[in-house]
């Protein structure tokens, strides 16, 4: 599956945004305006000015909507959710070639809020996945104590864990130890 550079960046951003949500007793990583500034900086979200608590609440709401897209039971539901996100953001597609990247499309309107920026660009990246018939690539980690979001970009759509070095390896080691224990006691 060929994914343009800007779409890949937007997919990484939506996954990282979703994974800031509070889950299983973990605090909201995006719990204050300083954390929002850090997220915007770390993800190179362009054209963002001063941020305040309204921006934080709006981004948290967008994050929740993205989680609904990942959890959608079918493509039609996912499409409806994506359409609502993108329409509410007031998309204005524009060709741009900034920061050393070749031509690509920004979907957010000039001067858009950070929430609208994320909803438009990340929503369109999710739309790209849906249009390509690859909705099943939008996944949650199968590790029992994880559940983090990820986009499975493996060739055969076989990725089960958000990170094979942590969740995947931990489960494989636990299964190996259980087999060894069973072999020695049986």
N, C-alpha and C positions, 0 to 999 in steps of 0.2 A: 504494500500500500504506500503510495507516494504522497507524502504530506508536505506542503510548502512550509518553509522556515517559520513564517509568521503564524501559521496555524499551529505548528508544533509548540511555539512559545506560548500561545494563548491556551493550548491544552495543558501545558505544564503549569501555567498560572492558575487555571480553574481548579486543577487537582490540588495545588498547594493552598489555594484559598479554602477549599472544602476541608482540607486537613488541619485548618486552624480552629475548627469548631470544637466546642467542649464535648467530650465523650467519655463515658465510663469514669467519671470522677476527675478527669483532666480539665484544668481551667481553660477558658477561651484564650487561645494564643493571640487572637485579635481582640483583646479585651479593652484596649484604650487607644486614644488617638496616636500616642507614640508608637504603638505596635502597628497601627495602620500606616504611619509614615515609613516605618521600617519595611513593611511588606511592599509598599509602593516603590521604595528605593531598591530593595533586593530583586524585584521583578521588572525593574526598568520601565515602569508605567509612565509614559510620557505625557506632558501637558497637564500635570497636576499642580495646582496652586496650594493655597492654604487649606488645611483640613480641620474639621471640628467634629464634635460629637454627632451632629446630623449626618456627616459623611460616614462616620463609623457605623451608625445604625443602618444607614442605607446599604453599605457594603455587607454588613451581617445579614440583611434581608436578601440581598442578591446571592450570597453564599448559600442560604437556605433554599433558594429557588434552584440553584445548580444541583444541590443534593437531591431535590425532587426529580430532576432530569435523570440523574444516575439511577434513582430508584423506580423510575417509571416502568409500569408493567408491560408496555408495548410501545412500538414506534409512533403510533398516533398520539398517545399521551405525551411522549417525549417531544414530539413536534409541536404540539399545542403549548407546552411549557416553554420551549425555546422561542416560539413565535411571540408569546406574551412578554418574555424577557427582552427580546430584541426590539419589539415595538415600543415598549415602555421606555427604552433607552433613547428613542428618537434617532435611530441610526442614520448616518449620512456617509455612505461609502466614499472614501477618498484615496487616490493613489499617492504614495509617498515613498521616498528613498532616503531616509534619515539614518544617522549613526552608522554609516558604512554598510548598511543592508541594501540590497537591490530593491527594485520596485516591489511593493506589496500594498495590500489594502488595509486601511484603518476604517473601521465601521462606526466609530463614535463621532458625534458631531463636534466641531470646534468649540472649545470652552465647556465641554461636557463635564459633569461631576465625575469623581473617581468611580462611583457606583455605576453610572451610565457607561463609562468607558469600559469597565470590566464586563458589564452585562452585554454590551454590543460586541466587543472583540471576542470575548470568551464564548458568548452565545453563538456567534457565527462559526467559531471553531467546532463547537458541538454540532451545529447544523451541518457542517462539512462531513463529520463522522456519520451522521444520520443519513445524509444524501448518498454517501458512499455505501450504504447498506451495512455499516459496521457498528451499529449500536451496541452489540454485545461486547465490544471492546471497552465500554465504560463500565468499570467494575469496582468492587470493594474487596479488600484483602480477605482471604479465606481463613487466615489465622484466627483462632477462636477469641483471642484477646486483643485483636487489632481493629479491623474494619475500615482502615484508611482507604481513601479513594485512589484509583490509578487508572490510566488508559493503557490497555494491553496492546502494545505495538509489536508484539512478537509475530513472527511470520505465520505461525499456525494458530494464533489466538489461544495459546495454552498457558499463559502466565496466570498463576493463582494467588501470588502474594505481592504486596506492595513493594517489597524489597527482598530479593532472594538471599542476600547476605544476612538479613536479620530474621524476619518472620519465617521465610522459607527454610533457612538453615536451622533455626531453632526447632522447628517442627520435625525436620528430617533427623536431627540429632536425637530428639525425644523418641521418635519412632524406632530408631536404631537401638537406643538403650532399652526400650521396652522389648524388642525382639531378642536382644542378648539376655535380658533378665529372664524372659520366658524360656529361652534355650537352656539356661543354666539351672532353672528350677523344674523343668519339665522332663 
